């Protein structure tokens, strides 16, 4: 009996030794990709699970990081060390600096789809090479308390100008002094430069050839003066200085029934959906951002975000690009469900709405589904591209400082634009030396 047991054990051990090289060989055929993303919504894990099940030979591991200074230093170190295959980054400045440092693999050589045809202005190029896909579109719209409009006998506009917006905001403003209930509330940063970008593109403020700014164009004074007129001259919106001093938030003011309209991006929809912490007795409806004239904007109001790239030090550029192509197209449906809307042209608005609204118990009781589809998800216009990053941080800081002086009544828009021109040209001259 003991001899039989010993023989059986030896046979099993021999069998295991014979199998091990085969298992090791099979394991060697599996490519593992490390995917870095600063996402806490659960969408990344869901997307990876779907990919891994469908692609047994290309497995993806999620490496979370924080989108702050420490987290970005961590991923930069990992990129240099060759510990990243695919990654998501936030902000064009980071894309630009990493691409110029040689940390991003150009996609053109490895792509299996026509990236520019599929994504349009959402393809980010550096020196003529596509280096990132901006997978998410963050549309900006006007969020409206539908009951306030109905009570005032005002029809929610399908299009409007700033003059019409100011007039309606004035009609909706009630009370005076500390008890004023304003008709509108604009973003708590000097957002009006974005209005210029929707009209002229983000590249408009720089003449790259001669290294000067376009701050002397009348549009810069115009957009700064609009906010001053709305908030101070007419008194129909929460003043910028008051909002900053009280640290007011757009969503709190709308959903605590303190204002009738806010202008904001799609991130506010998380609060729109949250009727537990923000109980209310009105439905949210939507209108497009008011334009500078009757012709409307040539570009869709909003921004591109979440830039997906392949690391230059990856040992598997083909597989990494294949995963990137999938997660920014069909795989992005997992992010849609968490309220991030796609830039990929392959999605239909109705499909996006269905995926997002599936998280609502009763969508119609919370928002106007028809205007949500027609306004928030309207992608008939491309988002304004930004291909030139020269002086972006410096010029944005100059705009913010001078525009706030207009909002506070210290300067006219024309005076502020003159200051911006002088300061901006000097900043670019230093950068171009």
Residue pairs with C-beta under 8 A, 6 or more apart in sequence:
29 57
30 56
30 57
30 58
30 59
31 57
31 58
31 59
31 316
31 319
32 59
32 60
32 61
33 58
33 59
33 60
33 61
33 85
33 86
33 314
33 316
33 319
33 320
33 323
34 60
34 61
34 63
34 83
34 84
34 85
34 86
35 44
35 48
35 60
35 61
35 62
35 63
35 85
35 86
35 87
35 323
36 63
36 64
36 65
36 75
36 78
36 84
36 86
36 87
36 88
37 44
37 62
37 63
37 64
37 65
37 87
37 88
38 64
38 65
38 66
38 67
38 71
38 88
38 90
39 64
39 88
39 335
40 64
41 335
41 338
42 338
43 334
43 335
43 337
43 338
43 340
44 62
44 64
44 334
45 62
46 334
47 327
47 331
47 332
47 334
47 335
48 60
48 61
48 62
50 331
50 334
51 58
51 60
51 323
51 326
51 327
51 331
52 59
52 60
58 319
58 322
58 323
60 86
60 323
63 78
63 84
65 71
65 72
65 74
65 75
66 74
67 90
72 89
72 94
75 84
75 87
75 89
76 98
76 103
78 84
79 87
79 98
79 103
79 311
79 312
79 313
80 103
80 313
81 313
82 311
82 313
82 314
82 315
84 311
84 313
84 314
85 310
85 311
85 314
85 316
85 319
85 320
86 308
86 309
86 310
86 311
86 314
86 320
86 323
86 324
86 327
87 308
87 309
87 311
88 135
88 306
88 307
88 308
88 309
89 95
89 98
89 132
89 307
89 309
90 305
90 306
90 307
91 307
92 124
92 307
92 386
92 389
92 392
93 389
93 392
93 393
94 307
95 104
95 124
95 126
95 131
95 132
95 307
95 309
96 126
96 389
98 104
98 309
99 126
99 129
99 131
99 132
100 126
102 312
103 311
103 312
103 313
104 126
104 131
104 132
104 309
104 310
104 311
104 312
105 131
105 309
105 310
105 311
105 312
105 314
105 317
105 320
105 321
106 129
106 130
106 131
107 115
107 129
107 130
107 131
107 133
107 309
107 310
107 321
107 324
108 115
108 129
108 130
109 317
110 310
110 317
110 318
110 320
110 321
111 130
111 321
111 325
112 321
112 322
112 325
113 325
113 329
115 123
115 130
115 133
116 123
116 130
117 345
118 329
118 344
118 345
118 346
119 133
119 134
119 328
119 343
119 344
119 345
120 343
120 345
120 382
121 304
121 382
121 383
121 384
121 385
122 133
122 134
122 135
122 137
122 304
122 343
122 344
122 383
123 130
123 132
123 133
123 134
124 130
124 131
124 132
124 133
124 134
124 307
125 131
125 387
131 309
132 307
132 308
132 309
133 307
133 308
133 309
133 324
133 328
133 343
134 304
134 305
134 306
134 307
134 308
134 343
135 306
135 307
135 308
135 327
135 328
135 332
135 335
135 342
135 343
135 344
136 304
136 305
136 306
136 332
136 335
136 340
136 341
136 342
136 343
137 300
137 302
137 303
137 304
137 305
137 341
137 342
137 343
137 379
137 383
138 265
138 266
138 267
138 302
138 303
138 304
138 305
138 341
139 265
139 266
139 300
139 301
139 302
139 341
139 376
139 377
139 378
140 194
140 263
140 264
140 265
140 289
140 301
140 302
140 303
141 263
141 264
141 266
141 286
141 287
141 288
141 289
141 301
141 375
141 376
142 165
142 261
142 262
142 263
142 286
142 287
142 288
142 289
142 290
143 254
143 261
143 262
143 263
143 264
143 268
143 272
143 284
143 286
144 156
144 260
144 261
144 284
144 285
144 286
144 287
145 254
145 257
145 259
145 260
145 261
145 282
145 284
146 156
146 282
146 283
146 284
146 285
146 368
147 281
147 282
147 283
148 172
148 260
148 282
149 155
149 156
149 172
149 260
149 285
152 171
152 172
154 168
154 171
154 172
156 285
156 286
156 287
156 371
157 164
157 168
157 287
158 287
158 288
159 288
159 291
159 296
160 168
160 287
160 288
160 290
160 291
161 290
161 291
161 292
161 293
161 294
162 226
162 230
162 290
162 291
162 292
164 290
165 184
165 230
165 290
166 226
166 229
166 230
166 234
166 236
168 183
169 182
169 183
169 184
169 230
169 234
169 236
169 237
169 260
169 261
170 183
170 234
170 235
170 236
171 183
172 182
172 183
172 184
172 236
172 260
172 261
173 180
173 181
173 182
173 183
173 235
173 236
174 180
174 181
175 181
180 235
181 258
181 259
182 236
182 237
182 238
182 258
182 259
182 260
183 236
183 237
183 259
183 260
183 261
184 230
184 236
184 237
184 238
184 259
184 260
184 261
184 262
184 263
185 237
185 238
185 243
185 248
185 250
185 253
185 254
185 259
185 261
185 262
185 263
186 192
186 227
186 230
186 231
186 237
186 238
186 240
186 262
186 263
187 250
187 263
187 264
188 240
188 243
188 244
188 248
188 249
188 250
189 400
190 240
190 399
190 400
190 403
190 404
190 407
191 263
192 223
192 224
192 226
192 227
192 403
193 220
193 223
193 396
193 399
193 403
194 301
194 303
195 223
195 226
195 289
195 292
195 301
196 204
196 205
196 219
196 220
196 223
197 204
197 299
197 384
198 289
198 291
198 297
198 298
198 299
198 300
198 301
198 384
199 219
199 291
199 292
199 297
199 298
199 299
200 217
200 219
201 299
201 384
201 385
201 386
202 384
202 385
202 386
203 385
203 386
203 387
203 388
204 214
204 217
205 213
205 214
205 215
205 220
205 395
205 424
206 212
206 213
206 214
206 388
206 390
206 391
206 395
206 428
207 213
207 214
208 388
208 390
211 390
211 428
211 429
211 431
211 432
212 424
212 425
212 428
213 391
213 395
213 420
213 421
213 424
213 425
213 428
214 220
215 417
215 420
215 421
215 424
216 417
216 418
216 421
218 417
219 292
220 399
220 413
220 416
220 417
220 420
221 412
221 413
221 414
221 416
221 417
222 292
222 413
223 292
223 413
224 402
224 403
224 406
224 407
224 413
224 416
224 417
225 406
225 412
225 413
227 240
227 403
227 406
227 407
228 406
228 407
228 409
228 413
230 236
230 237
231 237
231 238
231 239
231 240
231 407
232 239
232 407
232 409
237 259
238 248
238 253
238 259
239 407
240 404
240 407
240 408
241 407
241 408
242 248
250 262
250 263
250 264
250 268
251 262
251 264
251 268
251 271
251 272
251 278
252 258
253 259
253 262
254 261
254 262
254 268
254 284
255 271
255 272
255 278
255 280
256 278
257 280
257 282
262 268
263 289
265 302
265 303
266 302
266 339
266 340
266 341
266 376
267 339
269 339
269 356
269 376
270 339
271 277
271 278
272 284
272 366
272 367
273 339
273 359
273 360
273 366
275 366
283 364
283 365
283 366
283 367
283 368
284 366
284 367
284 368
285 367
285 368
285 371
286 367
286 368
286 371
286 372
286 375
286 376
287 371
287 375
288 301
288 375
288 378
289 297
289 301
291 297
297 381
298 381
299 381
299 382
299 383
299 384
300 378
300 379
300 380
300 381
300 382
300 383
300 384
302 383
303 383
304 343
304 383
306 340
308 324
308 327
308 328
309 324
310 317
310 320
310 321
310 324
311 320
314 320
328 342
328 344
329 344
329 346
330 346
332 340
332 342
332 344
332 347
333 355
335 342
336 342
336 347
336 352
336 355
336 356
337 355
337 356
337 358
337 359
339 356
341 352
341 356
341 376
341 377
342 352
343 383
345 379
349 373
349 377
349 378
349 379
350 373
352 377
353 369
353 372
353 373
353 377
357 363
357 369
357 372
360 366
363 369
386 392
390 428
390 431
390 432
391 424
391 427
391 428
391 431
394 424
394 427
394 428
394 431
395 424
395 427
395 428
398 420
398 423
398 424
398 427
399 420
402 411
402 416
402 417
402 419
402 420
402 423
403 416
405 411
405 416
406 412
406 413
406 416
411 419
